[in-house]
Amino acid sequence: MKPNVTLQDIADAVGKSKSLVSIALRNNPRVSEKTRRAIRKAAKELGYRQNPLVAAHMYNVRTRRETRYQANIAFIADIPANHPDNYFAQAYLRGAKQRMKEAGYKLEAFYLQEPDCRLESLSKILTNRGIRGIIFANSIKTKHLAHFDLNRFAMAAIGSGIRNLSIHRTAADSFGNLAAVMRRLRKDGFKRIGYVFQSQGQKHRFDEYLMARYLLDTKDQKESQRIPALDVGENFDKKLATWTRRYKPDAIISSSAASVADALKKMPQSLARGVKLYSLTCGYQSISCSGYSPCLEDVAAAAVDLVISQLHHNEYGPPRRAKEIVIEGEWSDEAETASPKESAQRKAHV
């Protein structure tokens, strides 16, 4: 076996040009599948190993100029992204489109609730259109995949909707984001911090993660300051008012900040006065509220990177070992919310 096998050696072995070998080894669909297989086989037999420093340099060279079109990747969701209340899907779509544009791919969206999108034929439609990569939005569940021949596709899921299936996925670091908000509020002088969530019937894994994080963060508090988390479920306004009256929180953290804000406005002023609201979904709901942004565009971009990596390595179907990429959020000051320390400082100057 020759040491330091080059692209030219592979090109000579298969009777193709060096440039064709280069793009074939990146699994570019512009090269036929038959030719790509032949080139990969020759590279393996010759003992070709890509130089990571050269690969990094060529990546930088390619990304300095406009990336040429590679292929389409499907974005499959349940509810259309243009639905007025579908803030998360809109963010995922923006992030996925931008990352695909940077990498030379185009996004083709499919929404299961649209009348012309039939689950029984969608897998075949994707194959006929030459689409080999799929991103499943967080609204897609395992039951939706019953009619898919998953072995044909490179895939990644956003969020935890798909369970009991080996699939690469990306997600916002909701667990870490809640912990970061708790730390910040305590530093700012809040003593009685409550967590409010709204589960839809059976508790979602998202709710369970955040409940675990909240319990962990409050276990060492004084019992007089410890406030149980509230699952408002149905009768939102009534449950929140009863909980607020009993536990008297000075700050509320919630992923449903818009609903909590509406309920606080309906309470007697004496009950809601002094309660500060912080969101775990800043920037993605119809409310101006400080808190943490889950950076959903970055979550979607990471899913695109997972799919492109699989396409480049000719990896299709459920992986033997799935990986999950968690994207940390960032603090967002969308509204002026005076902390206890700031309020005390302002009073001292009056």
BATORMI-614586 format. One line per field, with one value per residue (C-alpha): z negated, y, x negated; residue number from 1; residue in one letter. Coordinates in Angstrom, 2 decimals. Last residue first. Layout:
# residues N
up: (Z  ...)
north: (Y  ...)
east: (X  ...)
resi: (NUM  ...)
resn: (a  ...)
END
This chain:
# residues 350
up: (-45.73  -45.34  -47.93  -46.28  -43.00  -44.73  -46.46  -43.14  -41.52  -44.29  -44.14  -40.34  -37.99  -34.77  -31.65  -28.73  -26.04  -28.07  -26.63  -28.30  -26.02  -25.17  -25.08  -22.10  -22.85  -20.18  -20.49  -19.07  -17.92  -18.09  -15.39  -13.23  -11.80  -7.98  -5.69  -6.04  -2.78  -4.64  -2.92  -3.30  -7.01  -7.55  -5.67  -7.96  -11.16  -9.89  -9.11  -12.65  -14.00  -11.95  -13.47  -17.02  -16.00  -14.76  -18.03  -20.17  -23.44  -24.50  -28.26  -30.35  -29.78  -28.46  -25.46  -24.55  -21.40  -21.75  -20.21  -21.22  -24.77  -25.26  -28.87  -30.00  -33.13  -34.96  -37.95  -40.69  -42.57  -42.24  -41.07  -44.24  -45.13  -41.48  -41.54  -38.92  -35.24  -34.29  -35.93  -33.74  -30.55  -31.65  -32.48  -29.01  -27.31  -29.58  -28.64  -28.99  -32.53  -35.32  -37.99  -40.36  -43.73  -44.48  -47.04  -47.83  -48.59  -46.58  -43.61  -43.59  -43.77  -41.01  -38.79  -39.22  -38.43  -35.35  -33.82  -34.36  -32.42  -32.76  -35.34  -36.23  -39.13  -40.58  -44.36  -46.12  -48.57  -50.51  -53.89  -53.42  -53.16  -49.84  -49.35  -47.27  -45.04  -42.19  -41.98  -42.03  -39.18  -37.11  -37.54  -36.64  -33.57  -32.30  -33.02  -31.18  -28.06  -28.30  -27.90  -30.69  -29.58  -29.10  -27.49  -30.14  -31.09  -33.08  -36.00  -38.01  -41.17  -42.63  -46.18  -47.11  -44.23  -44.93  -41.51  -42.20  -42.92  -39.61  -37.71  -39.21  -38.50  -34.91  -34.36  -35.81  -33.49  -30.51  -31.50  -31.43  -28.34  -26.43  -23.04  -21.04  -18.24  -17.14  -15.59  -15.27  -16.92  -17.40  -20.61  -20.63  -18.01  -19.61  -21.55  -19.87  -16.29  -14.47  -12.10  -9.08  -6.20  -4.19  -2.40  -5.51  -6.88  -4.55  -5.86  -6.35  -10.15  -10.53  -11.77  -14.78  -16.04  -16.43  -14.33  -16.12  -16.89  -13.20  -11.28  -9.09  -6.07  -3.62  -0.50  1.75  5.35  6.24  6.74  3.30  1.59  3.33  2.36  -1.32  -1.09  0.43  -2.62  -4.67  -2.29  -1.86  0.51  -2.31  -4.42  -7.97  -7.30  -6.28  -3.77  -3.28  -0.65  -1.84  0.56  0.14  0.85  -2.69  -3.46  -1.95  -4.02  -7.20  -6.36  -5.47  -8.63  -10.92  -9.34  -9.36  -12.99  -13.92  -12.04  -13.60  -17.08  -16.56  -15.30  -16.53  -13.21  -11.10  -8.51  -9.63  -8.54  -11.33  -11.35  -10.18  -7.59  -6.29  -3.25  -2.03  1.56  3.33  3.82  5.17  5.33  2.27  2.79  2.15  -1.13  -2.15  0.44  -0.69  -4.35  -3.59  -1.56  -4.57  -6.92  -4.50  -4.12  -7.89  -8.23  -5.66  -4.18  -4.37  -1.22  -1.81  1.86  1.35  -0.54  2.09  4.86  3.12  2.49  6.17  7.39  5.00  6.09  9.75  9.23  7.13  9.94  9.21  8.80  5.56  3.81  1.54  0.36  1.85  5.15  5.02  4.81  7.27  9.87  9.32  9.79  13.10  13.65  14.81  11.64  10.54  12.01  10.11  6.89  7.29  8.14  4.92  3.05  1.21  -1.45  -1.76  1.05  0.00)
north: (59.63  58.24  55.48  54.48  53.86  51.71  49.64  49.08  48.02  45.48  44.11  43.71  46.25  44.74  46.81  44.71  42.71  42.18  38.82  36.32  33.64  30.05  26.92  24.58  20.85  18.45  14.89  11.85  8.57  5.33  2.75  5.47  5.29  5.42  6.82  7.59  8.46  10.42  13.72  13.08  12.31  15.54  17.48  16.06  16.94  20.44  21.06  20.03  22.50  25.27  24.40  24.80  28.02  29.47  28.38  30.59  29.50  33.16  33.65  36.26  39.69  40.14  41.82  39.58  37.91  34.88  33.80  36.53  35.33  31.71  31.03  34.14  36.26  37.93  40.25  40.19  43.51  44.11  41.00  40.54  44.18  44.87  42.33  39.68  40.09  41.60  38.67  36.24  38.04  38.04  34.31  33.55  35.54  34.00  30.41  29.16  30.51  32.10  34.04  36.56  38.06  35.00  35.36  31.65  31.51  34.47  33.61  29.97  30.93  33.55  31.11  28.41  30.78  32.31  28.99  27.05  24.13  23.16  25.53  23.30  25.26  24.68  24.52  27.62  27.40  30.62  29.47  26.12  27.85  27.03  24.00  22.01  25.00  24.53  20.76  21.08  23.63  21.42  18.36  20.37  21.68  18.22  16.90  19.78  19.13  15.39  16.28  15.75  14.07  16.67  19.69  20.96  24.63  25.79  28.12  28.35  30.45  32.58  33.87  35.50  37.83  39.85  40.30  37.40  35.22  36.27  35.52  32.06  31.11  32.36  30.28  27.16  27.61  27.95  24.85  22.57  24.27  23.65  24.02  20.81  18.95  15.37  12.33  9.47  6.07  5.67  5.19  8.88  11.56  14.74  15.44  18.57  19.02  15.75  14.82  12.54  11.12  9.18  5.92  3.72  5.72  4.08  6.30  5.21  4.78  8.06  10.17  7.88  8.84  12.46  15.56  18.86  19.40  19.72  16.73  17.56  15.30  14.55  12.37  14.50  13.28  14.46  10.88  9.93  12.80  11.95  8.28  9.16  11.56  9.04  7.56  10.73  12.76  16.46  17.97  18.86  20.73  19.42  17.38  20.37  19.89  22.41  22.28  23.88  24.55  23.55  25.41  25.40  29.05  28.73  25.63  27.49  30.39  28.15  26.04  29.08  30.77  27.54  26.84  30.37  30.10  26.68  28.16  31.10  29.03  31.35  33.15  29.95  30.74  27.74  25.32  22.86  19.31  19.84  18.32  20.26  18.43  19.00  20.02  19.57  21.04  24.59  26.38  28.19  31.87  32.52  32.67  29.39  27.41  28.67  28.09  24.55  24.01  24.99  22.71  19.79  20.47  20.43  17.29  15.35  12.84  9.22  7.07  3.41  2.43  0.00  2.60  5.29  2.82  1.87  5.52  6.29  3.39  4.26  7.92  6.88  4.69  7.37  9.88  13.03  16.20  14.54  15.65  12.84  14.85  12.03  12.67  16.35  15.52  12.62  14.90  17.51  14.87  13.76  10.21  6.98  5.06  4.36  7.59  9.65  7.77  8.51  12.14  12.46  11.51  8.39  9.31  5.89  3.36  0.00)
east: (35.58  32.05  32.46  35.72  33.88  31.26  33.94  35.73  32.45  31.75  35.31  34.97  36.51  37.79  37.17  38.31  36.55  33.40  32.31  30.00  28.61  29.44  27.31  27.63  27.82  26.56  27.85  26.13  27.61  25.64  26.35  27.83  31.37  31.21  28.56  24.86  23.07  20.38  21.19  24.93  24.49  22.54  25.21  27.91  26.05  25.20  28.87  29.81  27.22  28.83  32.22  30.90  29.13  32.42  34.03  31.79  33.50  33.78  33.64  35.44  36.87  40.40  41.95  44.85  46.13  43.88  40.59  38.14  37.72  38.75  37.74  39.62  39.34  42.23  41.88  44.52  44.54  48.27  50.16  52.25  52.95  53.75  56.55  55.81  56.76  53.39  51.59  53.55  52.50  48.84  49.01  50.42  47.64  44.97  45.80  42.22  42.36  40.35  42.23  40.64  41.69  43.82  46.65  47.19  50.93  52.23  50.01  51.16  54.85  54.40  52.49  55.13  58.01  56.39  55.29  58.52  56.95  53.30  51.80  48.88  47.41  43.96  43.84  42.46  39.56  39.01  40.38  38.65  35.32  33.76  31.50  34.04  34.89  32.43  32.88  36.66  36.48  34.19  36.41  39.52  37.70  36.86  40.36  42.00  39.87  40.61  44.29  46.80  50.02  52.79  51.14  48.77  48.79  45.79  45.17  41.94  41.79  39.01  39.39  36.09  35.24  32.07  30.46  28.08  31.10  32.63  29.42  28.98  32.60  32.33  29.16  30.80  33.78  31.44  29.47  32.51  33.96  30.73  32.40  32.48  30.75  31.33  29.70  32.17  32.57  36.30  38.26  39.18  39.73  41.12  37.91  36.60  35.43  34.90  32.10  32.10  30.09  32.65  33.37  33.36  36.28  38.79  41.55  45.15  44.97  43.08  45.99  46.44  42.97  44.05  43.36  44.04  40.33  39.48  38.11  35.13  34.75  31.92  32.01  34.21  33.94  37.42  38.61  37.24  39.04  42.30  41.97  41.56  44.50  46.93  48.65  48.17  50.29  49.46  52.05  54.47  51.89  51.77  48.62  46.54  43.70  40.91  38.16  34.94  32.10  28.47  25.23  23.80  24.55  28.02  28.66  27.70  30.02  32.94  32.59  32.45  35.44  37.49  36.67  37.73  41.03  41.63  41.17  43.52  46.45  49.19  49.77  49.51  46.83  44.76  47.46  48.37  47.00  43.44  41.12  38.10  36.74  33.18  32.50  29.16  25.68  25.99  22.65  21.32  20.59  16.91  15.06  16.72  14.76  11.36  12.18  13.31  10.16  8.02  9.95  9.59  5.87  5.44  7.58  5.50  7.95  6.83  6.63  5.79  5.73  8.60  10.63  10.10  10.99  14.24  15.13  14.51  16.65  19.47  19.41  19.52  22.58  24.31  23.90  21.89  23.97  25.16  21.94  20.74  17.70  15.60  17.38  16.40  12.69  12.82  14.43  11.70  8.96  10.44  11.63  9.98  10.73  7.14  5.73  8.29  7.49  3.79  4.63  6.60  3.43  2.25  -0.30  -1.92  -1.42  0.00)
resi: (350  349  348  347  346  345  344  343  342  341  340  339  338  337  336  335  334  333  332  331  330  329  328  327  326  325  324  323  322  321  320  319  318  317  316  315  314  313  312  311  310  309  308  307  306  305  304  303  302  301  300  299  298  297  296  295  294  293  292  291  290  289  288  287  286  285  284  283  282  281  280  279  278  277  276  275  274  273  272  271  270  269  268  267  266  265  264  263  262  261  260  259  258  257  256  255  254  253  252  251  250  249  248  247  246  245  244  243  242  241  240  239  238  237  236  235  234  233  232  231  230  229  228  227  226  225  224  223  222  221  220  219  218  217  216  215  214  213  212  211  210  209  208  207  206  205  204  203  202  201  200  199  198  197  196  195  194  193  192  191  190  189  188  187  186  185  184  183  182  181  180  179  178  177  176  175  174  173  172  171  170  169  168  167  166  165  164  163  162  161  160  159  158  157  156  155  154  153  152  151  150  149  148  147  146  145  144  143  142  141  140  139  138  137  136  135  134  133  132  131  130  129  128  127  126  125  124  123  122  121  120  119  118  117  116  115  114  113  112  111  110  109  108  107  106  105  104  103  102  101  100  99  98  97  96  95  94  93  92  91  90  89  88  87  86  85  84  83  82  81  80  79  78  77  76  75  74  73  72  71  70  69  68  67  66  65  64  63  62  61  60  59  58  57  56  55  54  53  52  51  50  49  48  47  46  45  44  43  42  41  40  39  38  37  36  35  34  33  32  31  30  29  28  27  26  25  24  23  22  21  20  19  18  17  16  15  14  13  12  11  10  9  8  7  6  5  4  3  2  1)
resn: (v  h  a  k  r  q  a  s  e  k  p  s  a  t  e  a  e  d  s  w  e  g  e  i  v  i  e  k  a  r  r  p  p  g  y  e  n  h  h  l  q  s  i  v  l  d  v  a  a  a  a  v  d  e  l  c  p  s  y  g  s  c  s  i  s  q  y  g  c  t  l  s  y  l  k  v  g  r  a  l  s  q  p  m  k  k  l  a  d  a  v  s  a  a  s  s  s  i  i  a  d  p  k  y  r  r  t  w  t  a  l  k  k  d  f  n  e  g  v  d  l  a  p  i  r  q  s  e  k  q  d  k  t  d  l  l  y  r  a  m  l  y  e  d  f  r  h  k  q  g  q  s  q  f  v  y  g  i  r  k  f  g  d  k  r  l  r  r  m  v  a  a  l  n  g  f  s  d  a  a  t  r  h  i  s  l  n  r  i  g  s  g  i  a  a  m  a  f  r  n  l  d  f  h  a  l  h  k  t  k  i  s  n  a  f  i  i  g  r  i  g  r  n  t  l  i  k  s  l  s  e  l  r  c  d  p  e  q  l  y  f  a  e  l  k  y  g  a  e  k  m  r  q  k  a  g  r  l  y  a  q  a  f  y  n  d  p  h  n  a  p  i  d  a  i  f  a  i  n  a  q  y  r  t  e  r  r  t  r  v  n  y  m  h  a  a  v  l  p  n  q  r  y  g  l  e  k  a  a  k  r  i  a  r  r  t  k  e  s  v  r  p  n  n  r  l  a  i  s  v  l  s  k  s  k  g  v  a  d  a  i  d  q  l  t  v  n  p  k  m)
END
